[in-house]
Amino acid sequence: MDESTPRERWQRHLERIEQEGIGTRQYARREGLAAASLYRWRSRLKAEAAQDASPVLTTGTTSSRTTSRFIALQLQHETAATPPAARCTLELAAGVRLAMAQLPEPTWLARLVACMAGA
């Protein structure tokens, strides 16, 4: 029996849609779900993320604490056989690369830059 909350179950469905790169309606048909429910949960979760996505910033002894949000990451070592699945790649200091399936929201990028500037 699935012990997860409805929010967690819908979040997993939405993550699978992104990972598989298929349309919401196509996924809904395949999984026997209502596409309207997927759209509603996507909207709800995006709204929650926009409210909760403020990072924790620490500068010296002063810290500005706001809500932190974690996202799932998949680490990959690039090889010649690894196809480029990312639509957006950010190259950061020390050779760190963030490859994302879609372009992040401008506010997320601004917070990332602010966090890196304070690091």
C-alpha positions as CSV (number, residue, x, y, z in Angstrom):
1,M,0.0,0.0,0.0
2,D,1.3,3.5,-0.9
3,E,1.9,5.5,2.3
4,S,2.7,8.8,0.5
5,T,0.4,11.8,0.6
6,P,-1.6,12.9,-2.5
7,R,0.8,15.8,-3.0
8,E,3.8,13.4,-3.1
9,R,2.0,11.1,-5.5
10,W,1.1,13.9,-7.9
11,Q,4.6,15.4,-7.6
12,R,6.0,12.0,-8.7
13,H,3.7,11.9,-11.7
14,L,4.7,15.4,-12.7
15,E,8.4,14.6,-12.3
16,R,8.0,11.5,-14.6
17,I,6.4,13.7,-17.3
18,E,9.4,16.0,-17.2
19,Q,11.9,13.1,-17.1
20,E,10.2,11.2,-20.0
21,G,9.7,14.4,-22.0
22,I,6.2,13.4,-23.0
23,G,3.0,15.5,-23.1
24,T,0.8,15.7,-20.1
25,R,-2.3,14.4,-22.0
26,Q,-0.3,11.5,-23.4
27,Y,1.0,10.6,-19.9
28,A,-2.5,10.9,-18.4
29,R,-3.9,8.5,-21.0
30,R,-1.1,6.0,-20.4
31,E,-1.4,6.1,-16.6
32,G,-5.3,6.3,-16.5
33,L,-5.3,9.7,-14.9
34,A,-7.3,12.8,-15.6
35,A,-5.2,15.3,-17.5
36,A,-7.1,18.1,-15.7
37,S,-5.9,16.8,-12.4
38,L,-2.3,16.8,-13.6
39,Y,-2.6,20.4,-14.8
40,R,-4.3,21.5,-11.5
41,W,-1.5,19.9,-9.4
42,R,1.2,21.3,-11.6
43,S,-0.3,24.8,-11.1
44,R,-0.7,24.3,-7.4
45,L,2.9,22.9,-6.9
46,K,4.4,25.8,-9.0
47,A,2.5,28.3,-6.9
48,E,3.8,26.7,-3.7
49,A,7.3,26.6,-5.1
50,A,7.2,30.2,-5.9
51,Q,6.3,31.1,-2.3
52,D,8.7,28.6,-0.7
53,A,11.8,28.8,-3.0
54,S,13.7,31.5,-1.1
55,P,17.2,30.2,-0.2
56,V,19.0,30.5,3.1
57,L,21.7,33.2,2.8
58,T,24.6,33.3,5.3
59,T,27.1,36.2,5.4
60,G,29.7,36.2,8.1
61,T,27.9,36.0,11.4
62,T,24.6,37.3,10.1
63,S,22.1,35.0,8.4
64,S,19.0,35.8,6.6
65,R,16.8,32.7,7.1
66,T,14.0,32.1,4.7
67,T,12.4,28.9,3.5
68,S,14.8,26.5,1.7
69,R,13.7,24.1,-1.1
70,F,15.5,21.1,-2.3
71,I,15.1,19.5,-5.7
72,A,16.1,16.0,-6.9
73,L,19.3,15.8,-8.8
74,Q,20.7,13.1,-11.0
75,L,24.5,13.0,-11.2
76,Q,26.0,11.9,-14.5
77,H,29.5,11.4,-15.8
78,E,29.7,12.6,-19.4
79,T,30.9,10.1,-21.9
80,A,30.9,10.2,-25.7
81,A,27.8,7.9,-25.6
82,T,25.9,10.2,-23.2
83,P,23.3,12.0,-25.3
84,P,22.7,15.7,-24.3
85,A,19.2,15.6,-22.6
86,A,19.5,19.1,-21.1
87,R,17.9,22.1,-22.7
88,C,19.7,24.5,-20.4
89,T,23.2,24.2,-18.9
90,L,24.7,26.6,-16.4
91,E,28.4,26.6,-16.0
92,L,29.4,27.7,-12.5
93,A,32.7,28.3,-10.7
94,A,35.2,25.4,-10.2
95,G,33.9,23.5,-13.3
96,V,30.5,22.8,-11.8
97,R,27.7,22.4,-14.4
98,L,24.0,22.3,-13.8
99,A,22.1,20.7,-16.7
100,M,18.4,21.2,-16.6
101,A,15.6,19.8,-18.8
102,Q,14.1,23.3,-19.0
103,L,15.1,26.9,-18.5
104,P,14.6,27.9,-14.9
105,E,12.5,30.8,-13.8
106,P,14.3,34.2,-13.8
107,T,13.6,34.6,-10.1
108,W,15.3,31.3,-9.4
109,L,18.4,32.4,-11.4
110,A,18.5,35.7,-9.5
111,R,18.5,33.8,-6.2
112,L,21.2,31.5,-7.4
113,V,23.4,34.4,-8.3
114,A,22.7,36.1,-5.0
115,C,23.6,33.0,-3.1
116,M,26.8,32.5,-5.1
117,A,27.8,36.1,-4.5
118,G,27.4,35.7,-0.8
119,A,29.3,32.4,-0.7
